[in-house]
């Protein structure tokens, strides 16, 4: 990364895996999930992917463990646990 943390090229965030910052990670209960996709849209890192209209996976390379997904899940299908 350049001095001062400047991002000089667009689209390079994929190079900086920030998931190592997290002390907790999301655990998704597919049996409880109603696939409202709220977690996907609210995730500040875009770490929750969707496939065929359903939550597919959580990319722990980029999830910082903020817990917004678990907090906003209307059916509590996401739980934050220690890494």
CNS distance restraints for C-alpha pairs under 8 A (distance, minus, plus):
assign (resid   1 and name CA) (resid   5 and name CA) 6.09 0.50 0.50
assign (resid   1 and name CA) (resid   6 and name CA) 7.41 0.50 0.50
assign (resid   1 and name CA) (resid   7 and name CA) 7.73 0.50 0.50
assign (resid   2 and name CA) (resid   6 and name CA) 5.94 0.50 0.50
assign (resid   2 and name CA) (resid   7 and name CA) 7.48 0.50 0.50
assign (resid   7 and name CA) (resid  12 and name CA) 7.88 0.50 0.50
assign (resid  12 and name CA) (resid  16 and name CA) 7.58 0.50 0.50
assign (resid  13 and name CA) (resid  17 and name CA) 7.80 0.50 0.50
assign (resid  17 and name CA) (resid  61 and name CA) 5.40 0.50 0.50
assign (resid  17 and name CA) (resid  62 and name CA) 5.39 0.50 0.50
assign (resid  18 and name CA) (resid  61 and name CA) 6.36 0.50 0.50
assign (resid  18 and name CA) (resid  62 and name CA) 5.00 0.50 0.50
assign (resid  18 and name CA) (resid  63 and name CA) 7.00 0.50 0.50
assign (resid  18 and name CA) (resid  64 and name CA) 6.40 0.50 0.50
assign (resid  19 and name CA) (resid  60 and name CA) 5.54 0.50 0.50
assign (resid  19 and name CA) (resid  61 and name CA) 4.42 0.50 0.50
assign (resid  19 and name CA) (resid  62 and name CA) 4.27 0.50 0.50
assign (resid  19 and name CA) (resid  63 and name CA) 4.84 0.50 0.50
assign (resid  19 and name CA) (resid  64 and name CA) 4.95 0.50 0.50
assign (resid  19 and name CA) (resid  65 and name CA) 7.67 0.50 0.50
assign (resid  20 and name CA) (resid  61 and name CA) 7.01 0.50 0.50
assign (resid  20 and name CA) (resid  62 and name CA) 7.94 0.50 0.50
assign (resid  20 and name CA) (resid  64 and name CA) 7.32 0.50 0.50
assign (resid  21 and name CA) (resid  64 and name CA) 5.84 0.50 0.50
assign (resid  21 and name CA) (resid  65 and name CA) 7.92 0.50 0.50
assign (resid  22 and name CA) (resid  63 and name CA) 7.22 0.50 0.50
assign (resid  22 and name CA) (resid  64 and name CA) 4.67 0.50 0.50
assign (resid  22 and name CA) (resid  65 and name CA) 4.87 0.50 0.50
assign (resid  22 and name CA) (resid  66 and name CA) 7.79 0.50 0.50
assign (resid  22 and name CA) (resid  83 and name CA) 7.81 0.50 0.50
assign (resid  23 and name CA) (resid  65 and name CA) 6.64 0.50 0.50
assign (resid  23 and name CA) (resid  82 and name CA) 6.01 0.50 0.50
assign (resid  23 and name CA) (resid  83 and name CA) 5.66 0.50 0.50
assign (resid  24 and name CA) (resid  65 and name CA) 5.23 0.50 0.50
assign (resid  24 and name CA) (resid  80 and name CA) 6.00 0.50 0.50
assign (resid  24 and name CA) (resid  81 and name CA) 5.19 0.50 0.50
assign (resid  24 and name CA) (resid  82 and name CA) 4.23 0.50 0.50
assign (resid  24 and name CA) (resid  83 and name CA) 4.97 0.50 0.50
assign (resid  25 and name CA) (resid  60 and name CA) 7.40 0.50 0.50
assign (resid  25 and name CA) (resid  63 and name CA) 7.48 0.50 0.50
assign (resid  25 and name CA) (resid  64 and name CA) 7.90 0.50 0.50
assign (resid  25 and name CA) (resid  65 and name CA) 5.28 0.50 0.50
assign (resid  25 and name CA) (resid  67 and name CA) 7.99 0.50 0.50
assign (resid  25 and name CA) (resid  80 and name CA) 5.34 0.50 0.50
assign (resid  25 and name CA) (resid  81 and name CA) 5.48 0.50 0.50
assign (resid  25 and name CA) (resid  82 and name CA) 6.30 0.50 0.50
assign (resid  25 and name CA) (resid  83 and name CA) 5.93 0.50 0.50
assign (resid  26 and name CA) (resid  58 and name CA) 7.57 0.50 0.50
assign (resid  26 and name CA) (resid  65 and name CA) 7.09 0.50 0.50
assign (resid  26 and name CA) (resid  67 and name CA) 7.28 0.50 0.50
assign (resid  26 and name CA) (resid  70 and name CA) 7.32 0.50 0.50
assign (resid  26 and name CA) (resid  78 and name CA) 6.12 0.50 0.50
assign (resid  26 and name CA) (resid  79 and name CA) 5.56 0.50 0.50
assign (resid  26 and name CA) (resid  80 and name CA) 4.51 0.50 0.50
assign (resid  26 and name CA) (resid  81 and name CA) 6.40 0.50 0.50
assign (resid  27 and name CA) (resid  78 and name CA) 5.52 0.50 0.50
assign (resid  27 and name CA) (resid  79 and name CA) 5.23 0.50 0.50
assign (resid  27 and name CA) (resid  80 and name CA) 6.16 0.50 0.50
assign (resid  27 and name CA) (resid  81 and name CA) 7.03 0.50 0.50
assign (resid  28 and name CA) (resid  33 and name CA) 7.85 0.50 0.50
assign (resid  28 and name CA) (resid  77 and name CA) 5.83 0.50 0.50
assign (resid  28 and name CA) (resid  78 and name CA) 4.62 0.50 0.50
assign (resid  28 and name CA) (resid  79 and name CA) 6.69 0.50 0.50
assign (resid  29 and name CA) (resid  33 and name CA) 6.27 0.50 0.50
assign (resid  29 and name CA) (resid  77 and name CA) 5.01 0.50 0.50
assign (resid  29 and name CA) (resid  78 and name CA) 6.22 0.50 0.50
assign (resid  30 and name CA) (resid  77 and name CA) 7.09 0.50 0.50
assign (resid  31 and name CA) (resid  77 and name CA) 7.90 0.50 0.50
assign (resid  32 and name CA) (resid  75 and name CA) 6.76 0.50 0.50
assign (resid  32 and name CA) (resid  76 and name CA) 7.51 0.50 0.50
assign (resid  32 and name CA) (resid  77 and name CA) 5.18 0.50 0.50
assign (resid  33 and name CA) (resid  75 and name CA) 6.79 0.50 0.50
assign (resid  33 and name CA) (resid  76 and name CA) 7.91 0.50 0.50
assign (resid  33 and name CA) (resid  77 and name CA) 5.20 0.50 0.50
assign (resid  34 and name CA) (resid  75 and name CA) 7.57 0.50 0.50
assign (resid  35 and name CA) (resid  53 and name CA) 7.38 0.50 0.50
assign (resid  35 and name CA) (resid  54 and name CA) 5.37 0.50 0.50
assign (resid  35 and name CA) (resid  55 and name CA) 6.27 0.50 0.50
assign (resid  37 and name CA) (resid  41 and name CA) 6.48 0.50 0.50
assign (resid  37 and name CA) (resid  54 and name CA) 7.29 0.50 0.50
assign (resid  37 and name CA) (resid  55 and name CA) 6.85 0.50 0.50
assign (resid  38 and name CA) (resid  42 and name CA) 6.08 0.50 0.50
assign (resid  38 and name CA) (resid  69 and name CA) 7.72 0.50 0.50
assign (resid  38 and name CA) (resid  72 and name CA) 7.32 0.50 0.50
assign (resid  38 and name CA) (resid  73 and name CA) 6.82 0.50 0.50
assign (resid  39 and name CA) (resid  43 and name CA) 5.89 0.50 0.50
assign (resid  39 and name CA) (resid  48 and name CA) 7.32 0.50 0.50
assign (resid  39 and name CA) (resid  68 and name CA) 7.63 0.50 0.50
assign (resid  39 and name CA) (resid  69 and name CA) 4.60 0.50 0.50
assign (resid  39 and name CA) (resid  70 and name CA) 7.58 0.50 0.50
assign (resid  39 and name CA) (resid  72 and name CA) 6.84 0.50 0.50
assign (resid  39 and name CA) (resid  73 and name CA) 6.42 0.50 0.50
assign (resid  40 and name CA) (resid  46 and name CA) 6.89 0.50 0.50
assign (resid  40 and name CA) (resid  47 and name CA) 7.65 0.50 0.50
assign (resid  40 and name CA) (resid  48 and name CA) 5.15 0.50 0.50
assign (resid  40 and name CA) (resid  49 and name CA) 6.72 0.50 0.50
assign (resid  40 and name CA) (resid  50 and name CA) 7.46 0.50 0.50
assign (resid  40 and name CA) (resid  55 and name CA) 7.62 0.50 0.50
assign (resid  40 and name CA) (resid  69 and name CA) 7.67 0.50 0.50
assign (resid  41 and name CA) (resid  46 and name CA) 7.69 0.50 0.50
assign (resid  42 and name CA) (resid  68 and name CA) 7.32 0.50 0.50
assign (resid  42 and name CA) (resid  69 and name CA) 6.85 0.50 0.50
assign (resid  43 and name CA) (resid  47 and name CA) 6.66 0.50 0.50
assign (resid  43 and name CA) (resid  48 and name CA) 7.03 0.50 0.50
assign (resid  43 and name CA) (resid  68 and name CA) 6.76 0.50 0.50
assign (resid  43 and name CA) (resid  69 and name CA) 6.28 0.50 0.50
assign (resid  45 and name CA) (resid  62 and name CA) 6.56 0.50 0.50
assign (resid  45 and name CA) (resid  63 and name CA) 6.48 0.50 0.50
assign (resid  45 and name CA) (resid  64 and name CA) 7.79 0.50 0.50
assign (resid  46 and name CA) (resid  62 and name CA) 7.97 0.50 0.50
assign (resid  47 and name CA) (resid  58 and name CA) 5.60 0.50 0.50
assign (resid  47 and name CA) (resid  59 and name CA) 4.92 0.50 0.50
assign (resid  47 and name CA) (resid  60 and name CA) 7.16 0.50 0.50
assign (resid  47 and name CA) (resid  62 and name CA) 5.82 0.50 0.50
assign (resid  47 and name CA) (resid  63 and name CA) 5.53 0.50 0.50
assign (resid  48 and name CA) (resid  55 and name CA) 7.14 0.50 0.50
assign (resid  48 and name CA) (resid  56 and name CA) 7.43 0.50 0.50
assign (resid  48 and name CA) (resid  57 and name CA) 5.86 0.50 0.50
assign (resid  48 and name CA) (resid  58 and name CA) 4.58 0.50 0.50
assign (resid  48 and name CA) (resid  59 and name CA) 6.27 0.50 0.50
assign (resid  49 and name CA) (resid  55 and name CA) 6.11 0.50 0.50
assign (resid  49 and name CA) (resid  56 and name CA) 5.45 0.50 0.50
assign (resid  49 and name CA) (resid  57 and name CA) 5.48 0.50 0.50
assign (resid  49 and name CA) (resid  58 and name CA) 6.46 0.50 0.50
assign (resid  49 and name CA) (resid  59 and name CA) 7.67 0.50 0.50
assign (resid  50 and name CA) (resid  54 and name CA) 5.34 0.50 0.50
assign (resid  50 and name CA) (resid  55 and name CA) 4.54 0.50 0.50
assign (resid  50 and name CA) (resid  56 and name CA) 4.87 0.50 0.50
assign (resid  50 and name CA) (resid  57 and name CA) 7.21 0.50 0.50
assign (resid  51 and name CA) (resid  55 and name CA) 6.40 0.50 0.50
assign (resid  51 and name CA) (resid  56 and name CA) 5.45 0.50 0.50
assign (resid  58 and name CA) (resid  63 and name CA) 7.47 0.50 0.50
assign (resid  59 and name CA) (resid  63 and name CA) 6.19 0.50 0.50
assign (resid  60 and name CA) (resid  64 and name CA) 7.78 0.50 0.50
assign (resid  65 and name CA) (resid  80 and name CA) 7.69 0.50 0.50
assign (resid  67 and name CA) (resid  71 and name CA) 6.17 0.50 0.50
assign (resid  67 and name CA) (resid  80 and name CA) 6.46 0.50 0.50
assign (resid  68 and name CA) (resid  72 and name CA) 6.05 0.50 0.50
assign (resid  69 and name CA) (resid  73 and name CA) 6.02 0.50 0.50
assign (resid  69 and name CA) (resid  78 and name CA) 6.99 0.50 0.50
assign (resid  70 and name CA) (resid  76 and name CA) 6.53 0.50 0.50
assign (resid  70 and name CA) (resid  77 and name CA) 7.35 0.50 0.50
assign (resid  70 and name CA) (resid  78 and name CA) 4.75 0.50 0.50
assign (resid  70 and name CA) (resid  79 and name CA) 5.70 0.50 0.50
assign (resid  70 and name CA) (resid  80 and name CA) 6.78 0.50 0.50
assign (resid  71 and name CA) (resid  76 and name CA) 7.76 0.50 0.50
assign (resid  73 and name CA) (resid  77 and name CA) 6.55 0.50 0.50
assign (resid  73 and name CA) (resid  78 and name CA) 6.81 0.50 0.50
